[in-house]
């Protein structure tokens, strides 16, 4: 554009009251450009999600979960406050917006208006996401905004007069007001930020998707929660003891969503896949701020039945059944992808969820085996950076452990609760120094029925923690690890016709010993109308599956051969367990 035309255009815009971007405000990190890539898109799915780990001046502690999302430009939001003490300890304070299956009240459809910002190709403006309550004069109840183009300063405000206490159901006023100053550059997934769960690389196609994480180098703010007696507890954040991180993800459509994901998921399809499907998506994500200017992104991928998929050979054999993609942001700001073969990744144990399962915005029932504690170890060395140059990476031995007890968070009688995104703490060592990190996760791989195929499960221990830099951390690294080459689905047992049925009135109880795989179907007017108790050889505690109210089914494989199964039905309820109806004939192996 000629200089005269440019000046004329700027003059016209200035006359119209539109300010141009200050010179030099645009910043490029790898394949990411700020503020352009901070905004939303109408041609894909956008996520701005993360968490704040708050310690207040009073010494109280809270975790605030954050989720500003948009699907093809249509906003979807929902946030949570988790007090670690006081009258709401063990419960969740949920904002008015948010899905019921995550524990929100769930009756605000049409009232909450979520509005993300979109990039202006002519003039760069700070990103802002507003959530407005149409029933309260369009009050701004949820706000995420970059407050300056000259620095990466942000503002989060949640202001809800009728937040929902889960699972007990009270309404309380809750306000969160935080001002993080983010460290830069951000962690760039894959080293450059241009990244989408490895799938474009597996199938050799171009992708516009990207993902990065920002961690706060300083954090100030306040938090206020209405107490049971009606008073407001007003808290001030202790900056030196509080952390915050935000993840930005854009899933481009159609190449990734929906074609790429459909292609990757389609490779698992087989005649028995649907009947054994207990929900789940193929990734576990953990983003960690290690609190020493280093940051970690761990992505574990599980396409359980790719080796058995009917169409897998037709679309190529580059997609692995199990894979792990890891990016480390060094304290100097460089992001490097660490090869999987150089890492030791361990699942140390699982959490079992029964009932509503934390799948991808789809509320299903089933048994869920969710990874819980992790250990991630690297012996140190040189890896190739995104520019092709070798980068020195120090050794680390990290223990990633949820901040919650394995019985948390609480769910209600209908099985609803925030079980997908979990706050984590990091301990262990990095470059010989002790670590005290914080992170947030998205755990949506279901390992139920595939435990024996999990290439990372060891049942080992968290690493020791050195008392000071250079000190030996204590316990040596657990030498056990899985073998990624052994992955594959469990053998499906031949289906036989066996069932047990309890109805009330009628036969209120039934018991049998299963000789093949089976499923469950039940109906009840209210939660608790029926109960199935499974006593499984080699499992210490019985598996108890309760009715959540209405009609539920649990897939084939919920019952396994050798299980002793007891059915109990309350009045006006009934349940059937076994087969036929749940499993189709399988020859097994």
Secondary structure, 3 states (H helix, E strand, C coil): CCHHHHHHHHHHHHHCCCCCCCCCCCEEECCEEECHHHCECCCEEEEEEEEEEEEECCCCEEEEEEEEEEECCEEEECCEEEECCHHHCCCEEECCCCCHHHCCCCCCCCCEEEEECECCCCCCCCCEEEEEEHHHCCEEEEEEEECCCCCCEEEEEEEEEEEEEECCCCEEEEEEEEEEEECCCCEEHHHCCECCCCHHHHHCCCCCCEEEEEEEEEEEEEEEEECCCCCEEEEEECHHHCEEEEEEEEEECCHHHHHHHHHHHHCCCCCCHHHHCCCCCCEEEEEEECCCCCEEEEEEEECCCHHHCCCHHHHCCCCCCEEEEEEEECCCCCEEEECHHHEEEEECCEEEEEEEEECCCCEEEEEEEEECCEEEEECCEEEECCCCCEEEECCEEEEEEECCCCCCCCCCCCCCCCCCCCEEEEEEEECCEECCEEEEEEECCCCCCCHHHCCCECCCCCCCCCCCCCCCCCCCCCCCCCCHHHCCCCCCCCCCCEEEEEEECCCCEEEEECCCCEEEEEEECCCCCEEEEEECCCCCCCEEEECCCEEEEEEEEEECCCCEEEEEECCCEEEEEEECCCCCCCCCC
